[in-house]
């Protein structure tokens, strides 16, 4: 019950915040990066998960790695790892997010290959050393355009194609990093990974008040 109440309050706060910016372009700074957020694009400054992910990525050596930023949104994760020397492909189903990620990459002095793609539809059989995914991870029906970055559907049907298909795009020694929240159905995610014969580890975790964020590292067993 407490989790449901917390989710409801978080959703309400989020809607109030985006209600002020949903039809306009805003400028924010996340983890030392200036970002322009176009209308309909998720604003990473609203939640702690992005900073947790970025801090963890700083601990990795991603030089010359081929990295896929899945569901890139503003491009913030892809930009960060590109600044670390990675070769980045960023995908998003939202064409505004693709334009936003490309614009932010240029503003931060890096190049990323940003593509409109419904998960892997635009990638052919490309393989990546690292795949990044910061949501969606909350079970529930989304209300487009913003909620598709947050909710996975009543039966996780919006994230299932990604869970079932990402391993086909991993290089032999590659791994994926998923951001999850204690508000997510964590056991469902782990069961899906295991059922696909994948190895699951908790790479990092950070607690804020009533919510804990976890980065799950997934690789071939």
Buried (B, 14 or more C-beta within 10 A) or exposed (E): EEEEEBBEEBBEEBEEBBEEBBEEEBEBEBBEBEBBBBEBBBBBBBBBBBBBBBBBBEEBEBEEBBBBBBBBBBBBBBBBBBBBEBBBBBBBBBEBBBBBBBBBBEBBEBEBBBBBBEBBEEBEEEBBBBBBBBBBBBBBEBEEBBBBBBBBBEEBEBBBEBBEBBBEBBBEEBBBBBBBBBBBBBEBBBEBBEEBEBEBEEBBBBEBEEBBBBBBBBBEE
